[in-house]
Amino acid sequence: MMLYQVILLAILGDLILGDPKWLPHPVRWMGFFITYLEKGLRIKVKNLRLAGVLLWLIIVGGTALVSTGILLMAAWYNFWFGLAVNVIMIFYALAIKSLTDEGWIIAKMLKKGDIQSARNRLQTIVSRDCSGEDQRGVIRGTIETITENLSDGVIAPLLFAMIAGGPLALTYKVVNTLDSMVGYKNEKYRDFGWFSARVDDVVNYFPARITGLLIIIVAVFTRQHPIEGMKAWIRDAQKGPSPNGGIPIVTFAGARDIELGGDCFAQDGSKVCIPKVGGKREELSLDDIKWANGFVYLSVTGFVMFIGLLFTLFPKIFK
């Protein structure tokens, strides 16, 4: 049961602290090393597909080895110190507060009528061009970001932490970071980032579907539209480019009976055609952002209860 308490402490720490800029964060270090190694590998390895595989092996393998080594040394030095290091590693892998804070901040800006500030804020967390978005577009982008990242920023790290603690949670985090940095299907990264993108798809297969189930369960207890959420999942989840990312988005949209998706623009000005998914209500309100954040909190609560049950029923497996 000790790992369960470690996970709970990590969640509590994330809810209190989030990701303040003054606190050094491993993900920022990961980003630095990825950028540095990408430049070198592009020069030294002419086969871009091979270069992408090497980048993945170096970054992911290095993260797994270093984090495991640090935890083992900390536990060898002192049992309680080892537990504290484990808590910190899992804390760094989570993004509950930083994710929901963006929703609250953007909703507050829109409530004040400051659409430009809301666009600018949204631009910091999405890859699309937000400069021409109206209020509905900003709300839509915010909801899609919150719900998609509920899977890879919250539930997935918790799942991997449950399996093998902080080192595996951080290793997952670097797999996800690699995909977000090099896993694009454009000319620059189609070959170099193919391996990172494919592995991320495999690793997120179960977390995305667990997240979809959690959203439906939350919809039941909050008297939303769980059946419509399930229908949207079955009907719309695979309409987008990702086999996983669409599941939490469309399931939440169906559960709230709101329409998400639709065309938008990339940073280079090109039009990105995205199918409309979810429910029937086209008008989006600030309450929908609040509901998205609420689903994050309640999904985490449900998942924590679930893993608590697993730890109780199978104590010998989860030591």
Legacy VTK file of the C-alpha trace (Angstrom):
# vtk DataFile Version 3.0
C-alpha trace
ASCII
DATASET POLYDATA
POINTS 319 float
0.000 0.000 0.000
2.977 2.336 0.424
3.048 3.190 -3.288
-0.603 4.224 -3.060
0.220 6.751 -0.337
3.134 7.977 -2.460
0.785 8.568 -5.399
-1.715 10.389 -3.161
1.019 12.685 -1.834
2.191 13.406 -5.386
-1.365 14.331 -6.420
-1.756 16.560 -3.367
1.548 18.268 -4.151
0.496 18.878 -7.740
-2.875 20.305 -6.670
-1.126 22.697 -4.281
1.948 23.712 -6.299
1.192 22.919 -9.922
4.076 23.977 -12.174
5.406 27.326 -10.905
8.075 28.898 -13.101
10.489 29.200 -10.176
10.531 25.435 -9.659
12.986 23.522 -11.898
11.078 20.964 -13.955
12.480 17.801 -15.635
10.216 18.268 -18.668
11.992 21.532 -19.482
15.324 19.721 -19.198
13.946 16.995 -21.467
12.981 19.627 -24.025
16.462 21.132 -23.917
18.186 17.769 -24.477
15.753 16.794 -27.236
16.436 20.027 -29.119
20.206 19.708 -28.614
20.372 16.070 -29.725
18.069 16.641 -32.686
20.463 19.190 -34.147
23.444 16.883 -33.723
21.726 13.747 -35.036
20.411 15.536 -38.123
23.991 16.470 -38.994
25.712 13.164 -38.176
23.049 10.622 -39.239
21.901 11.039 -42.827
19.026 8.563 -42.527
16.415 10.653 -40.724
14.328 7.655 -39.690
17.349 6.083 -38.027
18.232 9.431 -36.454
14.735 9.620 -34.963
15.043 6.139 -33.488
18.432 7.001 -31.982
17.006 10.182 -30.458
14.192 8.164 -28.858
16.551 5.516 -27.485
18.955 8.058 -26.020
16.321 10.289 -24.410
13.904 7.595 -23.207
16.610 5.124 -22.205
18.565 7.845 -20.443
15.514 9.053 -18.528
14.629 5.516 -17.418
18.171 4.707 -16.288
18.879 8.000 -14.539
15.531 8.200 -12.728
15.742 4.562 -11.615
19.319 5.051 -10.437
18.424 8.169 -8.471
15.495 6.436 -6.774
17.556 3.352 -5.892
20.359 5.449 -4.417
17.874 7.549 -2.454
16.178 4.418 -1.069
19.569 2.879 -0.228
20.580 5.999 1.668
17.326 6.183 3.637
13.939 4.492 3.231
11.947 7.679 3.860
14.211 9.717 1.617
13.545 7.188 -1.132
9.798 7.597 -0.646
10.145 11.383 -0.828
12.093 11.143 -4.102
9.412 8.837 -5.499
6.729 11.373 -4.552
8.674 14.167 -6.250
9.132 12.159 -9.456
5.412 11.389 -9.735
4.580 14.997 -8.850
6.720 16.188 -11.748
4.905 13.819 -14.130
1.454 15.240 -13.291
-0.266 18.315 -14.720
-3.605 18.531 -12.901
-3.273 22.058 -11.543
-1.384 23.536 -14.490
-3.990 22.094 -16.873
-7.080 23.276 -14.999
-5.508 26.639 -14.141
-5.365 27.445 -17.849
-9.085 26.784 -18.073
-9.869 29.059 -15.117
-7.599 31.833 -16.428
-9.033 31.797 -19.959
-12.604 31.661 -18.635
-11.867 34.659 -16.399
-10.451 36.634 -19.327
-13.487 35.859 -21.475
-15.838 36.806 -18.645
-14.162 40.213 -18.543
-14.603 40.539 -22.310
-10.845 40.454 -22.939
-10.910 38.211 -26.003
-7.397 39.168 -27.147
-5.795 38.141 -23.863
-7.767 34.895 -23.976
-6.488 34.217 -27.507
-2.925 34.921 -26.441
-3.250 32.654 -23.423
-4.717 29.831 -25.483
-1.902 30.233 -28.001
0.606 29.207 -25.309
-0.986 25.765 -24.903
-2.072 24.826 -28.452
-0.260 24.513 -31.775
-3.018 26.088 -33.909
-3.145 29.774 -34.824
-5.490 31.458 -32.334
-5.153 35.037 -33.590
-8.499 35.051 -35.401
-10.588 32.980 -33.018
-13.872 34.362 -31.747
-15.156 33.569 -28.251
-16.585 30.233 -29.319
-13.286 29.279 -30.931
-11.352 30.126 -27.773
-13.758 28.137 -25.598
-13.605 25.232 -28.020
-9.794 25.217 -28.073
-9.651 25.408 -24.290
-12.048 22.492 -23.805
-10.301 20.349 -26.402
-6.928 20.992 -24.761
-8.171 20.262 -21.244
-9.919 17.042 -22.187
-7.153 15.710 -24.447
-4.517 16.397 -21.814
-6.631 14.752 -19.117
-5.359 11.517 -20.643
-1.674 12.166 -21.341
-1.106 14.786 -18.645
-2.955 13.153 -15.760
-4.380 9.647 -16.125
-1.473 8.135 -18.097
1.246 9.262 -15.646
-0.899 8.002 -12.743
-1.338 4.648 -14.478
2.392 4.216 -15.045
3.164 5.433 -11.526
0.830 2.734 -10.233
2.812 0.115 -12.178
6.364 1.137 -11.290
6.434 4.438 -9.406
8.208 7.653 -10.315
10.784 6.352 -12.814
8.146 4.859 -15.113
5.931 7.948 -14.768
8.849 10.169 -15.824
9.786 7.776 -18.621
6.226 8.017 -19.933
6.468 11.784 -19.672
9.535 11.908 -21.911
7.850 9.588 -24.453
4.936 12.034 -24.570
7.267 15.047 -24.735
9.145 13.551 -27.676
5.883 13.086 -29.555
4.829 16.687 -28.862
8.187 18.020 -30.084
9.065 15.829 -33.079
5.993 13.674 -33.769
4.539 15.886 -36.498
3.486 14.705 -39.946
4.933 17.709 -41.770
7.907 17.704 -44.115
10.453 18.448 -41.385
9.416 15.670 -39.005
7.638 13.062 -41.138
10.734 10.832 -41.150
12.615 12.102 -38.121
9.633 11.915 -35.766
7.858 8.810 -37.062
9.192 6.496 -34.350
8.394 8.868 -31.490
4.854 9.325 -32.837
4.227 5.581 -33.258
5.519 4.671 -29.803
3.412 7.418 -28.229
0.343 5.971 -29.959
1.088 2.529 -28.509
1.887 3.784 -25.001
-1.268 5.904 -24.814
-3.624 3.222 -26.100
-4.890 2.065 -22.701
-4.660 5.419 -20.839
-6.858 7.117 -23.460
-9.519 4.438 -23.175
-9.399 4.441 -19.389
-9.879 8.216 -19.565
-12.883 7.775 -21.843
-14.440 5.346 -19.363
-13.774 7.725 -16.482
-15.491 10.552 -18.358
-18.555 8.373 -18.906
-18.616 7.368 -15.224
-18.327 11.014 -14.164
-21.159 11.868 -16.576
-23.344 9.285 -14.816
-22.729 10.733 -11.356
-23.071 14.350 -12.511
-26.289 13.643 -14.449
-24.872 14.642 -17.794
-25.308 12.465 -20.906
-23.226 9.285 -20.483
-25.024 7.395 -23.263
-24.395 10.242 -25.691
-20.788 10.293 -24.544
-20.431 6.608 -25.385
-22.126 7.111 -28.754
-19.768 9.983 -29.578
-16.789 7.815 -28.601
-17.872 5.006 -30.919
-18.884 7.333 -33.751
-16.276 10.125 -33.661
-13.130 9.080 -31.785
-11.216 7.915 -34.864
-12.157 10.818 -37.129
-9.051 12.796 -36.134
-5.381 12.095 -36.844
-4.659 10.489 -33.464
-5.968 7.028 -32.485
-6.005 8.125 -28.836
-6.259 11.904 -28.466
-9.785 12.121 -29.821
-11.307 9.731 -27.280
-11.472 12.064 -24.250
-12.400 15.050 -26.429
-15.366 13.464 -28.199
-16.539 11.556 -25.115
-16.683 14.738 -23.053
-18.361 16.590 -25.931
-21.014 13.899 -26.163
-21.477 13.829 -22.399
-22.054 17.615 -22.401
-24.002 17.497 -25.677
-21.710 20.124 -27.222
-20.238 20.232 -30.696
-16.444 20.411 -30.861
-14.065 20.152 -33.793
-14.393 22.133 -36.993
-11.826 23.796 -39.215
-8.995 25.891 -37.799
-5.686 27.311 -38.991
-2.119 26.150 -38.483
0.689 28.513 -37.505
1.730 28.878 -41.159
-1.773 30.059 -42.079
-2.855 26.862 -43.799
-6.357 25.587 -43.171
-6.696 22.444 -41.055
-9.903 20.525 -41.743
-11.180 18.797 -38.605
-14.515 16.929 -38.485
-17.180 18.190 -36.121
-17.695 15.763 -33.254
-19.599 15.236 -30.035
-23.090 16.482 -29.334
-25.642 18.759 -30.949
-25.308 22.066 -29.080
-23.249 24.456 -31.202
-23.239 27.352 -28.748
-20.459 27.067 -26.176
-20.442 28.877 -22.836
-17.976 29.570 -20.054
-19.807 26.949 -18.027
-18.538 24.337 -20.479
-14.944 25.220 -19.531
-15.888 24.872 -15.865
-17.437 21.491 -16.572
-14.266 20.390 -18.395
-12.202 21.282 -15.322
-14.746 19.560 -13.105
-14.434 16.396 -15.159
-10.660 16.524 -14.646
-10.996 16.678 -10.858
-13.685 14.002 -10.717
-11.845 11.706 -13.152
-8.736 11.902 -10.968
-10.861 11.148 -7.910
-12.434 8.154 -9.639
-9.084 6.831 -10.811
-7.547 7.227 -7.353
-10.448 5.255 -5.873
-9.964 2.597 -8.545
-6.245 2.144 -7.948
-6.896 2.178 -4.201
-9.234 -0.777 -4.719
-6.596 -2.573 -6.804
-3.925 -2.009 -4.150
-6.303 -3.368 -1.515
-7.363 -6.441 -3.500
-3.919 -7.296 -4.845
-1.395 -6.110 -2.217
1.259 -8.657 -3.253
1.297 -7.395 -6.847
1.530 -3.680 -5.992
4.268 -3.663 -3.386
LINES 1 320
319 0 1 2 3 4 5 6 7 8 9 10 11 12 13 14 15 16 17 18 19 20 21 22 23 24 25 26 27 28 29 30 31 32 33 34 35 36 37 38 39 40 41 42 43 44 45 46 47 48 49 50 51 52 53 54 55 56 57 58 59 60 61 62 63 64 65 66 67 68 69 70 71 72 73 74 75 76 77 78 79 80 81 82 83 84 85 86 87 88 89 90 91 92 93 94 95 96 97 98 99 100 101 102 103 104 105 106 107 108 109 110 111 112 113 114 115 116 117 118 119 120 121 122 123 124 125 126 127 128 129 130 131 132 133 134 135 136 137 138 139 140 141 142 143 144 145 146 147 148 149 150 151 152 153 154 155 156 157 158 159 160 161 162 163 164 165 166 167 168 169 170 171 172 173 174 175 176 177 178 179 180 181 182 183 184 185 186 187 188 189 190 191 192 193 194 195 196 197 198 199 200 201 202 203 204 205 206 207 208 209 210 211 212 213 214 215 216 217 218 219 220 221 222 223 224 225 226 227 228 229 230 231 232 233 234 235 236 237 238 239 240 241 242 243 244 245 246 247 248 249 250 251 252 253 254 255 256 257 258 259 260 261 262 263 264 265 266 267 268 269 270 271 272 273 274 275 276 277 278 279 280 281 282 283 284 285 286 287 288 289 290 291 292 293 294 295 296 297 298 299 300 301 302 303 304 305 306 307 308 309 310 311 312 313 314 315 316 317 318
